[in-house]
Amino acid sequence: MNQRYYSLDVFRGATVALMILVNNPGSWGNIYSPLKHASWHGCTPTDLVFPFFLFAVGNAMAFVMPRFEAAGDGVFWKKVLKRTLLIFLIGLLLHWSPFVKWEGEELVAKTLDNLRILGVLQRIALCYFFASVIVYYGKTKGAFVISGILLLVYWFITVWLGKAGDPFSLQGYFGTGLDKAILGEAHMYKGEGVAFDPEGISSTMAAIVQVVFGFLVGQYIQQKGKTYEMLANLMIAGLVLIFAGFCWDMVFPINKKIWTSSYVLYTTGLAMLTISLLIYLIEFRGIKGSWSRFFDVFGKNPLFIFVLSGFLPRLLALIRFKDGDELTSPLSWFWNHICKPISADLRNGSLLYALVMIAFYWLIVYWMDKKKIYVKV
């Protein structure tokens, strides 16, 4: 990404850092409320992480799409299909990892019988693919119109095909039936106590728009350049989207788990305000240094560090050793003996654990940046 827009690098890196923070608590049962997802309707700071990341994917797309257009259809399809398939496959392998598990005293191979097919990386792959096609062939005006249609159609079919009188609930959401029919319950997420996938097929329709909006904003920033007009328009548009999201929330509740259209508008508006603030601080005021550098290195290897932060804890969980009368693993020992004892309020220890994880992964990406090692697909 062009150094002229260093603020966009910082935005992406900060999003990755927050993703690590909320995905790596010391104890899932002891987390401060802002670091939890909303139980259903509503939006917490944690619920901003994924849409912000998709928005950042769109920002980055704005810088490469002109090269695709200049190279022609053949290069576009080759690059986009390759990247889509690689990210989707990496997501599948991450779910399957570490490929073995403990059964009693024996390590056995993990089968594919209950492998979750969809997930965060898989959604990123699908959203990247469809958003790329929409932007490439629809251009700016077409992409904007198609995005509006997708959000309206998703709202319509959610009401039309959902449970009468209760289409936006866990039990009434229509997308779950589609996921069960196509994926099978064994291959779906069950974190809600039932087979329900928050990265399901149907809700991906609205999530695609998050990437397209990110592209449109990135394109606008490029075209207008570093001007106060650009900054003011960006902030106004962000406020308008937040207001529109709240208005739509009255009939189509803001909800991450079914990725409602109101949620798309609301989180996109917040992303635009956040980027506006960063542009003002970094590009206009020149306020940067250690704090921006900290986030910047996360943004240079986002896919790698996300995969590593998901894979490493699973791998370390295979290492078992005696801790008194019980078996434990390295990270469990660290939680129980270092983080947990620091406070009677276990949320403090859980937060400390997450902050240590951020510092650990930061050292890795900092070293990679020093060595000019950048993992891209």
Buried (B, 14 or more C-beta within 10 A) or exposed (E): BEEEBBBBBBBBBBBBBBBBBBBBBBBEEBBBEEBBBBEBBBBBBBBBBBBBBBBBBBBBBBBEBEEBBEEEEEEBBEBBEEBBEBBBBBBBBBBBBBEEBEEEEEEEEBEEEEEBBBBBBBBBBBBBBBBBBBBBEBEEEEBBEBBEEBBEEBBEBBBEBBEEEEBBBBEBBBBBEBBBEEBEBBBBBEEBEEBBBBBBBBBBBBBBBBBBBBBBBBBBBBEBEEEEEBBEBBBEBBBEBBEBBBEBBEEBBBBBBBBBBBBBBBBBBBBBBBBBBBBBBBBEEEEBEEEBEBBBBBBBBBBBBBBBBBBBBBBBBEEBEEEEEEEBBBBBEBBBEBBBEEEEEBBBBBBBBBBBBBEEBBEBBBEBBEEEEEBEE
